[in-house]
């Protein structure tokens, strides 16, 4: 599985404006809605599902990265995107550091294997310092897409 299999390029945010965890999740969900990947009437329900997942434990996995995710019946295929928060925000991460890279994922409930494979793929890339550094240095959506494409081609490993 590649990032290109589920990352919606039209929903990538190169400069997230939100200053809170819920605000960031809402902004990313709105971006996926504008791209046509999520139904507008489902946005609040998806945000609520992700926030409920966050109550179980923060998806702020450390090193300035968060991977909020949920399974939701409103989607028939896995969708996700990337957002960069230049100033960083408090995501209650395990290392207590601010988050500046967010990978958000929404999957159909009947495909738990795909959901896990996507999370594994994201995590594998995020463990590579060069990948994270290039994402943070990307100043535009196009530059972020280029970094994601290079990751799919294993150029950072």
Secondary structure, 3 states (H helix, E strand, C coil): CCHHHCECHHHCECCCCCCCHHHHHHHHHHHHHHCCCCCHHHHHHHHHHHHHHHHHCCCEEECCEECCEEECCCCCCCEEEEEEEEEEECCCCCCCCCEEEEEEEEECCCCHHHHHHHHHHHHHHHCCHHHHHHHHHCCCHHHHHHHHHHHHCCCCC
